[in-house]
Amino acid sequence: MTSEPSNPRARGRRAKLTLKQRRLIAEFEEVATTIGMDYWNILEYDEDSRTVVLESMKQQLIRGEIIIAYTLIDELLSVIMCHYYFKAPKQQFTFKRLWITKKFQIFAHYLLDETYLMKKWLL
C-alpha cells in the first residue's frame, strides 16, 4: 500500500490522505489493474499496442459512465411513474409498503422492469 497516489499529476504535491482514503486508493488500483484499466502502467505494455490499449481503456470508461447515467435516469423515471400511479407521498417515502401489495408487484414486474427507458420517457 502506497502513501501517495499513483496518479502522476498528484505526485510531488503534499497529498494529505486519511488511512481509509489510502486503503481505498490501493483497492481502486488493484481493481483497475485486474480489469486492465491501469493507464499509469502503460509503459509496461508492448510498445506497438500502447495506443490501442489506451483507446480501449478510454472507450471502456466512457461506456461505463453512459451505462451508469442510463441506469440512473431509468430508475428516476420509474420512481416518477410509481408516484404518478400510486399517489406521490407528501413526505419521505420508500416503496417497502407497496411491495407487499400484489398490484404493485405486477406493476413493477410487467411495466417498470419490462419497459425501455424511451417508452418510460414518453409516459
MMTF fields as JSON, N, C-alpha, C and O atoms, coordinates in Angstrom:
{
  "mmtfVersion": "1.0.0",
  "mmtfProducer": "UNKNOWN",
  "numBonds": 491,
  "numAtoms": 492,
  "numGroups": 123,
  "numChains": 1,
  "numModels": 1,
  "chainsPerModel": [1],
  "groupsPerChain": [123],
  "chainIdList": ["A"],
  "bondAtomList": [4, 2, 8, 6, 12, 10, 16, 14, 20, 18, 24, 22, 28, 26, 32, 30, 36, 34, 40, 38, 44, 42, 48, 46, 52, 50, 56, 54, 60, 58, 64, 62, 68, 66, 72, 70, 76, 74, 80, 78, 84, 82, 88, 86, 92, 90, 96, 94, 100, 98, 104, 102, 108, 106, 112, 110, 116, 114, 120, 118, 124, 122, 128, 126, 132, 130, 136, 134, 140, 138, 144, 142, 148, 146, 152, 150, 156, 154, 160, 158, 164, 162, 168, 166, 172, 170, 176, 174, 180, 178, 184, 182, 188, 186, 192, 190, 196, 194, 200, 198, 204, 202, 208, 206, 212, 210, 216, 214, 220, 218, 224, 222, 228, 226, 232, 230, 236, 234, 240, 238, 244, 242, 248, 246, 252, 250, 256, 254, 260, 258, 264, 262, 268, 266, 272, 270, 276, 274, 280, 278, 284, 282, 288, 286, 292, 290, 296, 294, 300, 298, 304, 302, 308, 306, 312, 310, 316, 314, 320, 318, 324, 322, 328, 326, 332, 330, 336, 334, 340, 338, 344, 342, 348, 346, 352, 350, 356, 354, 360, 358, 364, 362, 368, 366, 372, 370, 376, 374, 380, 378, 384, 382, 388, 386, 392, 390, 396, 394, 400, 398, 404, 402, 408, 406, 412, 410, 416, 414, 420, 418, 424, 422, 428, 426, 432, 430, 436, 434, 440, 438, 444, 442, 448, 446, 452, 450, 456, 454, 460, 458, 464, 462, 468, 466, 472, 470, 476, 474, 480, 478, 484, 482, 488, 486],
  "bondOrderList": [1, 1, 1, 1, 1, 1, 1, 1, 1, 1, 1, 1, 1, 1, 1, 1, 1, 1, 1, 1, 1, 1, 1, 1, 1, 1, 1, 1, 1, 1, 1, 1, 1, 1, 1, 1, 1, 1, 1, 1, 1, 1, 1, 1, 1, 1, 1, 1, 1, 1, 1, 1, 1, 1, 1, 1, 1, 1, 1, 1, 1, 1, 1, 1, 1, 1, 1, 1, 1, 1, 1, 1, 1, 1, 1, 1, 1, 1, 1, 1, 1, 1, 1, 1, 1, 1, 1, 1, 1, 1, 1, 1, 1, 1, 1, 1, 1, 1, 1, 1, 1, 1, 1, 1, 1, 1, 1, 1, 1, 1, 1, 1, 1, 1, 1, 1, 1, 1, 1, 1, 1, 1],
  "groupList": [{"groupName": "MET", "atomNameList": ["N", "CA", "C", "O"], "elementList": ["N", "C", "C", "O"], "formalChargeList": [0, 0, 0, 0], "bondAtomList": [1, 0, 2, 1, 3, 2], "bondOrderList": [1, 1, 2], "singleLetterCode": "M", "chemCompType": "L-PEPTIDE LINKING"}, {"groupName": "THR", "atomNameList": ["N", "CA", "C", "O"], "elementList": ["N", "C", "C", "O"], "formalChargeList": [0, 0, 0, 0], "bondAtomList": [1, 0, 2, 1, 3, 2], "bondOrderList": [1, 1, 2], "singleLetterCode": "T", "chemCompType": "L-PEPTIDE LINKING"}, {"groupName": "SER", "atomNameList": ["N", "CA", "C", "O"], "elementList": ["N", "C", "C", "O"], "formalChargeList": [0, 0, 0, 0], "bondAtomList": [1, 0, 2, 1, 3, 2], "bondOrderList": [1, 1, 2], "singleLetterCode": "S", "chemCompType": "L-PEPTIDE LINKING"}, {"groupName": "GLU", "atomNameList": ["N", "CA", "C", "O"], "elementList": ["N", "C", "C", "O"], "formalChargeList": [0, 0, 0, 0], "bondAtomList": [1, 0, 2, 1, 3, 2], "bondOrderList": [1, 1, 2], "singleLetterCode": "E", "chemCompType": "L-PEPTIDE LINKING"}, {"groupName": "PRO", "atomNameList": ["N", "CA", "C", "O"], "elementList": ["N", "C", "C", "O"], "formalChargeList": [0, 0, 0, 0], "bondAtomList": [1, 0, 2, 1, 3, 2], "bondOrderList": [1, 1, 2], "singleLetterCode": "P", "chemCompType": "L-PEPTIDE LINKING"}, {"groupName": "ASN", "atomNameList": ["N", "CA", "C", "O"], "elementList": ["N", "C", "C", "O"], "formalChargeList": [0, 0, 0, 0], "bondAtomList": [1, 0, 2, 1, 3, 2], "bondOrderList": [1, 1, 2], "singleLetterCode": "N", "chemCompType": "L-PEPTIDE LINKING"}, {"groupName": "ARG", "atomNameList": ["N", "CA", "C", "O"], "elementList": ["N", "C", "C", "O"], "formalChargeList": [0, 0, 0, 0], "bondAtomList": [1, 0, 2, 1, 3, 2], "bondOrderList": [1, 1, 2], "singleLetterCode": "R", "chemCompType": "L-PEPTIDE LINKING"}, {"groupName": "ALA", "atomNameList": ["N", "CA", "C", "O"], "elementList": ["N", "C", "C", "O"], "formalChargeList": [0, 0, 0, 0], "bondAtomList": [1, 0, 2, 1, 3, 2], "bondOrderList": [1, 1, 2], "singleLetterCode": "A", "chemCompType": "L-PEPTIDE LINKING"}, {"groupName": "GLY", "atomNameList": ["N", "CA", "C", "O"], "elementList": ["N", "C", "C", "O"], "formalChargeList": [0, 0, 0, 0], "bondAtomList": [1, 0, 2, 1, 3, 2], "bondOrderList": [1, 1, 2], "singleLetterCode": "G", "chemCompType": "PEPTIDE LINKING"}, {"groupName": "LYS", "atomNameList": ["N", "CA", "C", "O"], "elementList": ["N", "C", "C", "O"], "formalChargeList": [0, 0, 0, 0], "bondAtomList": [1, 0, 2, 1, 3, 2], "bondOrderList": [1, 1, 2], "singleLetterCode": "K", "chemCompType": "L-PEPTIDE LINKING"}, {"groupName": "LEU", "atomNameList": ["N", "CA", "C", "O"], "elementList": ["N", "C", "C", "O"], "formalChargeList": [0, 0, 0, 0], "bondAtomList": [1, 0, 2, 1, 3, 2], "bondOrderList": [1, 1, 2], "singleLetterCode": "L", "chemCompType": "L-PEPTIDE LINKING"}, {"groupName": "GLN", "atomNameList": ["N", "CA", "C", "O"], "elementList": ["N", "C", "C", "O"], "formalChargeList": [0, 0, 0, 0], "bondAtomList": [1, 0, 2, 1, 3, 2], "bondOrderList": [1, 1, 2], "singleLetterCode": "Q", "chemCompType": "L-PEPTIDE LINKING"}, {"groupName": "ILE", "atomNameList": ["N", "CA", "C", "O"], "elementList": ["N", "C", "C", "O"], "formalChargeList": [0, 0, 0, 0], "bondAtomList": [1, 0, 2, 1, 3, 2], "bondOrderList": [1, 1, 2], "singleLetterCode": "I", "chemCompType": "L-PEPTIDE LINKING"}, {"groupName": "PHE", "atomNameList": ["N", "CA", "C", "O"], "elementList": ["N", "C", "C", "O"], "formalChargeList": [0, 0, 0, 0], "bondAtomList": [1, 0, 2, 1, 3, 2], "bondOrderList": [1, 1, 2], "singleLetterCode": "F", "chemCompType": "L-PEPTIDE LINKING"}, {"groupName": "VAL", "atomNameList": ["N", "CA", "C", "O"], "elementList": ["N", "C", "C", "O"], "formalChargeList": [0, 0, 0, 0], "bondAtomList": [1, 0, 2, 1, 3, 2], "bondOrderList": [1, 1, 2], "singleLetterCode": "V", "chemCompType": "L-PEPTIDE LINKING"}, {"groupName": "ASP", "atomNameList": ["N", "CA", "C", "O"], "elementList": ["N", "C", "C", "O"], "formalChargeList": [0, 0, 0, 0], "bondAtomList": [1, 0, 2, 1, 3, 2], "bondOrderList": [1, 1, 2], "singleLetterCode": "D", "chemCompType": "L-PEPTIDE LINKING"}, {"groupName": "TYR", "atomNameList": ["N", "CA", "C", "O"], "elementList": ["N", "C", "C", "O"], "formalChargeList": [0, 0, 0, 0], "bondAtomList": [1, 0, 2, 1, 3, 2], "bondOrderList": [1, 1, 2], "singleLetterCode": "Y", "chemCompType": "L-PEPTIDE LINKING"}, {"groupName": "TRP", "atomNameList": ["N", "CA", "C", "O"], "elementList": ["N", "C", "C", "O"], "formalChargeList": [0, 0, 0, 0], "bondAtomList": [1, 0, 2, 1, 3, 2], "bondOrderList": [1, 1, 2], "singleLetterCode": "W", "chemCompType": "L-PEPTIDE LINKING"}, {"groupName": "CYS", "atomNameList": ["N", "CA", "C", "O"], "elementList": ["N", "C", "C", "O"], "formalChargeList": [0, 0, 0, 0], "bondAtomList": [1, 0, 2, 1, 3, 2], "bondOrderList": [1, 1, 2], "singleLetterCode": "C", "chemCompType": "L-PEPTIDE LINKING"}, {"groupName": "HIS", "atomNameList": ["N", "CA", "C", "O"], "elementList": ["N", "C", "C", "O"], "formalChargeList": [0, 0, 0, 0], "bondAtomList": [1, 0, 2, 1, 3, 2], "bondOrderList": [1, 1, 2], "singleLetterCode": "H", "chemCompType": "L-PEPTIDE LINKING"}],
  "groupTypeList": [0, 1, 2, 3, 4, 2, 5, 4, 6, 7, 6, 8, 6, 6, 7, 9, 10, 1, 10, 9, 11, 6, 6, 10, 12, 7, 3, 13, 3, 3, 14, 7, 1, 1, 12, 8, 0, 15, 16, 17, 5, 12, 10, 3, 16, 15, 3, 15, 2, 6, 1, 14, 14, 10, 3, 2, 0, 9, 11, 11, 10, 12, 6, 8, 3, 12, 12, 12, 7, 16, 1, 10, 12, 15, 3, 10, 10, 2, 14, 12, 0, 18, 19, 16, 16, 13, 9, 7, 4, 9, 11, 11, 13, 1, 13, 9, 6, 10, 17, 12, 1, 9, 9, 13, 11, 12, 13, 7, 19, 16, 10, 10, 15, 3, 1, 16, 10, 0, 9, 9, 17, 10, 10],
  "groupIdList": [1, 2, 3, 4, 5, 6, 7, 8, 9, 10, 11, 12, 13, 14, 15, 16, 17, 18, 19, 20, 21, 22, 23, 24, 25, 26, 27, 28, 29, 30, 31, 32, 33, 34, 35, 36, 37, 38, 39, 40, 41, 42, 43, 44, 45, 46, 47, 48, 49, 50, 51, 52, 53, 54, 55, 56, 57, 58, 59, 60, 61, 62, 63, 64, 65, 66, 67, 68, 69, 70, 71, 72, 73, 74, 75, 76, 77, 78, 79, 80, 81, 82, 83, 84, 85, 86, 87, 88, 89, 90, 91, 92, 93, 94, 95, 96, 97, 98, 99, 100, 101, 102, 103, 104, 105, 106, 107, 108, 109, 110, 111, 112, 113, 114, 115, 116, 117, 118, 119, 120, 121, 122, 123],
  "secStructList": [7, 7, 1, 1, 7, 1, 7, 6, 6, 6, 6, 6, 1, 7, 7, 7, 7, 7, 2, 2, 2, 2, 2, 2, 2, 2, 2, 2, 2, 2, 2, 2, 2, 2, 6, 6, 7, 7, 4, 4, 4, 4, 4, 4, 1, 7, 4, 4, 4, 2, 2, 2, 2, 2, 2, 2, 2, 2, 2, 2, 2, 2, 2, 2, 2, 2, 2, 2, 2, 2, 2, 2, 2, 2, 2, 2, 2, 2, 2, 2, 2, 2, 2, 2, 2, 6, 6, 7, 7, 1, 1, 7, 7, 7, 1, 2, 2, 2, 2, 6, 1, 2, 2, 2, 2, 2, 0, 0, 0, 0, 0, 0, 6, 6, 1, 7, 2, 2, 2, 2, 2, 2, 7],
  "xCoordList": [0.851, 0.0, 0.899, 1.833, 0.6, 1.411, 0.758, -0.458, 1.583, 1.034, 0.74, 0.151, 1.153, 0.955, 0.213, 0.495, -0.734, -1.48, -0.564, 0.463, -0.945, -0.159, -0.328, 0.484, -1.363, -1.637, -0.442, -0.067, 0.153, 1.333, 1.065, 1.967, -0.16, -0.478, -0.495, -0.321, -0.703, -0.763, 0.607, 0.785, 1.57, 2.903, 3.575, 3.361, 4.382, 5.111, 4.32, 4.902, 3.052, 2.237, 2.191, 2.408, 1.914, 1.766, 0.365, -0.565, 0.224, -1.067, -1.365, -0.624, -2.463, -2.861, -4.095, -5.223, -3.848, -4.922, -5.058, -4.072, -6.283, -6.517, -6.141, -5.925, -6.066, -5.75, -6.796, -6.455, -8.072, -9.14, -9.019, -9.219, -8.692, -8.527, -7.365, -7.462, -6.275, -5.135, -5.511, -5.1, -6.293, -6.767, -7.669, -7.553, -8.569, -9.474, -8.699, -9.028, -7.687, -6.859, -6.14, -6.064, -5.622, -4.942, -5.923, -5.582, -7.137, -8.157, -8.521, -8.653, -8.682, -9.016, -7.939, -8.239, -6.683, -5.571, -5.53, -5.229, -5.829, -5.845, -6.951, -6.73, -8.143, -9.263, -8.935, -9.139, -8.429, -8.109, -7.054, -7.146, -6.081, -5.048, -5.642, -5.323, -6.503, -7.118, -7.963, -7.953, -8.697, -9.572, -8.894, -9.539, -7.6, -6.852, -7.073, -7.008, -7.332, -7.544, -6.41, -6.609, -5.245, -4.107, -3.272, -2.152, -3.826, -3.146, -1.802, -0.916, -1.631, -0.383, 0.765, 1.936, 0.416, 1.435, 1.584, 2.04, 1.216, 1.206, 2.595, 2.698, 3.642, 4.998, 5.345, 6.287, 4.608, 4.84, 4.188, 4.48, 3.307, 2.646, 3.57, 4.511, 3.293, 4.046, 3.978, 2.905, 5.104, 5.192, 4.246, 3.667, 4.089, 3.23, 1.741, 0.931, 1.383, -0.043, -0.498, -1.669, 0.375, 0.02, -1.132, -2.033, -1.112, -2.178, -3.513, -4.517, -3.533, -4.774, -5.269, -6.466, -4.361, -4.733, -5.306, -6.329, -4.66, -5.161, -6.534, -7.414, -6.715, -8.016, -9.091, -10.221, -8.74, -9.678, -10.063, -11.236, -9.093, -9.365, -10.301, -11.243, -10.032, -10.858, -12.301, -13.248, -12.456, -13.802, -14.531, -15.733, -13.819, -14.437, -14.903, -15.984, -14.111, -14.512, -15.747, -16.663, -15.766, -16.906, -18.161, -19.224, -18.046, -19.207, -19.739, -20.95, -18.839, -19.251, -20.048, -21.067, -19.598, -20.294, -21.665, -22.638, -21.739, -23.021, -24.0, -25.174, -23.532, -24.396, -24.897, -26.065, -24.025, -24.432, -25.489, -26.49, -25.277, -26.249, -27.584, -28.639, -27.549, -28.76, -29.542, -30.76, -28.836, -29.474, -30.089, -31.196, -29.391, -29.924, -31.182, -32.171, -31.15, -32.317, -33.492, -34.623, -33.229, -34.276, -34.89, -36.11, -34.064, -34.549, -35.379, -36.43, -34.913, -35.657, -37.003, -37.999, -37.043, -38.311, -39.258, -40.47, -38.713, -39.531, -40.154, -41.32, -39.385, -39.909, -41.022, -42.054, -40.811, -41.842, -43.114, -44.216, -42.96, -44.127, -44.846, -46.075, -44.096, -44.709, -45.476, -46.585, -44.901, -45.585, -46.845, -47.839, -46.795, -47.967, -49.098, -50.25, -48.766, -49.796, -50.169, -51.234, -49.305, -49.575, -49.553, -49.188, -49.933, -50.081, -48.757, -48.251, -48.232, -46.962, -47.117, -48.095, -46.178, -46.252, -45.898, -45.225, -46.354, -46.06, -44.752, -44.184, -44.283, -43.038, -42.116, -42.424, -40.985, -40.011, -40.723, -41.605, -40.325, -41.086, -40.195, -39.267, -40.479, -39.854, -40.977, -42.142, -40.624, -41.621, -41.832, -42.5, -41.269, -41.355, -42.805, -43.146, -43.647, -45.064, -45.769, -46.578, -45.459, -46.125, -45.731, -46.532, -44.489, -44.014, -44.819, -44.796, -45.521, -46.305, -47.649, -48.348, -48.014, -49.288, -49.071, -48.069, -50.013, -49.94, -49.988, -49.307, -50.795, -50.946, -49.587, -49.234, -48.847, -47.553, -46.544, -45.752, -46.561, -45.646, -45.851, -44.888, -47.105, -47.415, -46.976, -46.388, -47.26, -46.861, -45.34, -44.843, -44.613, -43.151, -42.594, -41.695, -43.128, -42.592, -42.949, -42.07, -44.21, -44.644, -44.487, -44.357, -44.496, -44.37, -42.977, -42.293, -42.555, -41.264, -40.087, -39.189, -40.083, -38.943, -38.909, -37.833, -40.05, -40.117, -40.206, -40.25, -40.232, -40.364, -39.003, -38.293, -38.652, -37.4, -37.476, -38.557, -36.312, -36.213, -36.985, -37.698, -36.862, -37.522, -39.042, -39.73, -39.564, -41.018, -41.437, -42.502, -40.616, -40.906, -40.908, -41.746, -39.961, -39.831, -41.111, -41.552, -41.701, -42.907, -44.141, -45.075, -44.136, -45.274, -45.288, -46.16],
  "yCoordList": [-1.17, 0.0, 1.236, 1.341, 2.164, 3.372, 4.491, 4.511, 5.419, 6.567, 7.713, 8.72, 7.557, 8.604, 8.029, 6.903, 8.779, 8.27, 7.977, 8.632, 6.984, 6.618, 7.627, 7.667, 8.431, 9.402, 10.346, 11.0, 10.424, 11.274, 12.743, 13.454, 13.2, 14.605, 14.895, 16.042, 13.861, 14.053, 13.929, 14.342, 13.363, 13.199, 14.549, 15.483, 14.626, 15.854, 16.841, 17.749, 16.679, 17.527, 16.877, 15.673, 17.664, 17.129, 16.548, 17.231, 15.293, 14.623, 14.258, 13.507, 14.803, 14.504, 13.622, 14.099, 12.325, 11.361, 10.643, 10.383, 10.333, 9.546, 8.104, 7.714, 7.326, 5.91, 5.229, 4.426, 5.546, 4.949, 5.335, 4.496, 6.596, 7.049, 6.326, 5.954, 6.124, 5.393, 3.944, 3.39, 3.328, 1.954, 1.894, 0.985, 2.871, 2.901, 3.071, 2.437, 3.911, 4.101, 2.8, 2.426, 2.119, 0.847, -0.171, -0.895, -0.225, -1.128, -0.753, -1.618, 0.55, 1.026, 0.641, 0.178, 0.832, 0.494, -1.007, -1.429, -1.809, -3.269, -3.676, -4.491, -3.105, -3.416, -2.949, -3.689, -1.725, -1.176, -2.031, -2.26, -2.489, -3.34, -4.681, -5.195, -5.242, -6.537, -6.49, -7.439, -5.387, -5.293, -4.594, -4.3, -4.335, -3.767, -2.282, -1.809, -1.542, -0.095, 0.685, 1.815, 0.083, 0.692, 1.535, 1.166, 2.657, 3.532, 4.024, 4.326, 4.109, 4.598, 3.604, 3.951, 2.368, 1.362, 1.149, 0.088, 2.12, 1.952, 1.613, 0.939, 2.063, 1.765, 0.288, -0.18, -0.455, -1.889, -2.697, -3.882, -2.061, -2.741, -2.753, -1.964, -3.654, -3.744, -2.398, -1.81, -1.93, -0.602, -0.445, 0.624, -1.486, -1.41, -1.369, -0.938, -1.815, -1.879, -0.794, -0.775, 0.091, 1.102, 1.999, 2.267, 2.464, 3.348, 2.629, 3.188, 1.408, 0.618, 0.364, 0.464, 0.04, -0.224, 1.037, 0.972, 2.176, 3.428, 3.807, 4.254, 3.63, 3.914, 2.992, 3.419, 1.737, 0.768, 1.153, 1.08, 1.557, 1.995, 3.201, 3.268, 4.144, 5.345, 4.975, 5.462, 4.114, 3.699, 2.967, 3.155, 2.143, 1.402, 2.357, 2.171, 3.356, 4.344, 5.126, 5.359, 5.523, 6.274, 5.412, 5.869, 4.172, 3.259, 3.057, 3.063, 2.881, 2.696, 3.885, 3.711, 5.081, 6.295, 6.409, 6.805, 6.065, 6.106, 5.111, 5.433, 3.92, 2.906, 3.358, 3.155, 3.964, 4.464, 5.555, 5.549, 6.488, 7.57, 7.013, 7.436, 6.078, 5.453, 4.765, 4.916, 4.018, 3.298, 4.259, 4.022, 5.333, 6.32, 6.985, 7.129, 7.39, 8.021, 7.051, 7.438, 5.792, 4.768, 4.614, 4.518, 4.591, 4.445, 5.658, 5.505, 6.855, 8.066, 8.13, 8.539, 7.732, 7.692, 6.657, 6.87, 5.546, 4.535, 5.086, 4.82, 5.843, 6.455, 7.446, 7.48, 8.246, 9.206, 8.474, 8.887, 7.39, 6.608, 6.02, 6.034, 5.513, 4.957, 6.028, 5.78, 7.203, 8.29, 8.723, 9.109, 8.656, 9.044, 8.023, 8.395, 6.756, 5.714, 5.271, 4.689, 5.541, 5.104, 6.266, 6.082, 7.441, 8.628, 9.028, 8.332, 10.127, 10.632, 11.014, 11.669, 10.62, 10.948, 12.408, 13.046, 12.913, 14.305, 14.407, 15.492, 13.292, 13.283, 12.175, 11.48, 12.032, 10.997, 9.647, 9.329, 8.855, 7.657, 6.579, 6.872, 5.339, 4.203, 3.343, 3.503, 2.455, 1.611, 0.296, -0.608, 0.191, -1.042, -1.467, -2.64, -0.519, -0.831, -1.304, -2.231, -0.664, -1.023, -2.41, -3.103, -2.819, -4.11, -5.289, -6.369, -5.108, -6.227, -6.373, -7.366, -5.394, -5.489, -6.163, -5.931, -6.985, -7.702, -6.714, -6.899, -5.67, -4.667, -4.021, -3.878, -3.642, -3.006, -4.009, -3.658, -5.235, -6.255, -6.477, -6.575, -6.553, -6.729, -5.507, -5.64, -4.314, -3.057, -3.018, -2.708, -3.333, -3.277, -4.306, -4.0, -5.506, -6.56, -6.354, -6.414, -6.116, -6.063, -4.697, -4.613, -3.651, -2.332, -1.742, -1.408, -1.61, -0.968, -1.792, -1.251, -3.081, -3.918, -4.225, -4.43, -4.258, -4.663, -3.494, -3.711, -2.277, -1.106, -0.438, -0.185, -0.158, 0.524, 1.99, 2.568, 2.573, 3.948, 4.929, 5.788, 4.823, 5.787, 5.702, 6.718, 4.499, 4.357, 4.963, 5.573, 4.803, 5.418, 6.936, 7.632, 7.428, 8.865, 9.424, 10.52, 8.669, 9.114, 9.095, 9.871, 8.194, 8.136, 9.386, 9.549],
  "zCoordList": [0.0, 0.0, 0.0, 0.794, -0.901, -1.005, -0.224, -0.03, 0.219, 0.943, -0.003, 0.39, -1.252, -2.245, -3.439, -3.849, -4.011, -5.164, -6.346, -6.522, -7.159, -8.339, -9.464, -10.388, -9.395, -10.44, -10.565, -9.592, -11.745, -11.927, -11.606, -11.163, -11.823, -11.54, -10.041, -9.63, -9.221, -7.773, -7.112, -5.966, -7.829, -7.255, -7.071, -7.844, -6.043, -5.798, -4.946, -4.352, -4.882, -4.018, -2.648, -2.508, -1.67, -0.323, -0.201, 0.229, -0.579, -0.521, 0.924, 1.559, 1.429, 2.8, 2.734, 2.618, 2.81, 2.731, 4.062, 4.752, 4.403, 5.605, 5.329, 4.181, 6.376, 6.226, 5.356, 4.487, 5.584, 4.794, 3.317, 2.438, 3.042, 1.661, 0.992, -0.178, 1.711, 1.153, 0.857, -0.163, 1.748, 1.513, 0.285, -0.536, 0.166, -0.983, -2.29, -3.293, -2.282, -3.476, -3.822, -4.992, -2.825, -3.067, -3.658, -4.593, -3.112, -3.646, -5.082, -5.947, -5.32, -6.66, -7.655, -8.756, -7.27, -8.155, -8.424, -9.54, -7.415, -7.6, -8.57, -9.466, -8.39, -9.29, -10.704, -11.667, -10.832, -12.153, -12.855, -14.061, -12.131, -12.716, -13.142, -14.214, -12.3, -12.597, -13.868, -14.652, -14.078, -15.256, -16.44, -17.446, -16.314, -17.438, -17.651, -18.786, -16.593, -16.709, -16.027, -15.582, -15.951, -15.265, -16.23, -16.583, -16.644, -17.611, -17.1, -17.899, -15.795, -15.233, -15.462, -15.307, -15.832, -16.139, -17.644, -18.07, -18.442, -19.898, -20.453, -21.478, -19.801, -20.276, -20.137, -20.776, -19.318, -19.161, -20.283, -20.446, -21.054, -22.171, -23.38, -23.463, -24.314, -25.556, -26.279, -26.412, -26.733, -27.35, -28.542, -28.733, -29.332, -30.517, -30.184, -31.004, -28.991, -28.658, -27.683, -27.303, -27.276, -26.271, -26.696, -25.902, -27.936, -28.408, -28.396, -27.955, -28.87, -28.903, -27.479, -27.213, -26.572, -25.186, -24.541, -23.859, -24.749, -24.175, -24.755, -24.019, -26.061, -26.675, -26.121, -25.887, -25.912, -25.347, -23.917, -23.55, -23.119, -21.745, -21.745, -20.956, -22.633, -22.735, -23.096, -22.478, -24.094, -24.511, -23.392, -23.208, -22.651, -21.554, -20.448, -19.888, -20.136, -19.127, -19.58, -18.792, -20.838, -21.377, -21.364, -20.942, -21.821, -21.814, -20.407, -20.186, -19.465, -18.071, -17.565, -16.898, -17.873, -17.428, -18.093, -17.451, -19.37, -20.083, -19.466, -19.277, -19.157, -18.552, -17.181, -16.847, -16.393, -15.075, -15.228, -14.511, -16.151, -16.366, -16.857, -16.385, -17.787, -18.325, -17.205, -17.102, -16.377, -15.277, -14.274, -13.79, -13.956, -13.018, -13.566, -12.848, -14.83, -15.45, -15.469, -15.177, -15.811, -15.817, -14.431, -14.298, -13.415, -12.036, -11.615, -10.993, -11.951, -11.592, -12.305, -11.709, -13.572, -14.3, -13.694, -13.654, -13.226, -12.563, -11.284, -10.993, -10.532, -9.304, -9.642, -8.971, -10.678, -11.1, -11.505, -11.144, -12.251, -12.66, -11.448, -11.387, -10.499, -9.289, -8.526, -8.051, -8.408, -7.714, -8.462, -7.847, -9.767, -10.56, -10.396, -10.173, -10.508, -10.46, -9.044, -8.836, -8.081, -6.715, -5.728, -4.567, -6.169, -5.334, -4.669, -3.789, -5.097, -4.563, -3.098, -2.735, -2.253, -0.826, -0.577, -1.387, 0.532, 0.9, 1.694, 1.818, 2.222, 2.987, 2.481, 1.513, 3.156, 2.795, 2.68, 3.478, 1.67, 1.36, 0.77, 0.016, 1.114, 0.434, -0.136, 0.228, -1.009, -1.655, -0.902, -1.404, 0.288, 1.067, 1.302, 1.146, 1.674, 1.916, 0.653, 0.693, -0.461, -1.714, -2.201, -2.828, -1.911, -2.407, -1.859, -2.45, -0.757, -0.22, -0.931, -0.733, -1.754, -2.484, -3.832, -4.508, -4.2, -5.48, -6.648, -7.657, -6.5, -7.555, -7.895, -9.066, -6.87, -7.1, -7.66, -8.534, -7.175, -7.677, -9.174, -9.935, -9.581, -11.002, -11.797, -12.871, -11.271, -11.912, -12.092, -13.174, -11.025, -11.071, -12.061, -12.844, -12.017, -12.874, -14.346, -15.207, -14.641, -16.036, -16.689, -17.91, -15.92, -16.536, -16.319, -17.286, -15.079, -14.815, -15.33, -15.977, -15.053, -15.441, -16.932, -17.495, -17.568, -18.968, -19.952, -21.163, -19.454, -20.321, -20.495, -19.521, -21.738, -22.027, -21.624, -21.511, -21.41, -20.942, -21.833, -21.314, -23.131, -24.018, -23.915, -24.018, -23.713, -23.519, -22.187, -22.092, -21.167, -19.867, -20.02, -19.448, -20.796, -21.004, -21.642, -21.296, -22.572, -23.245, -22.355, -22.555, -21.361, -20.428, -19.594, -18.741]
}
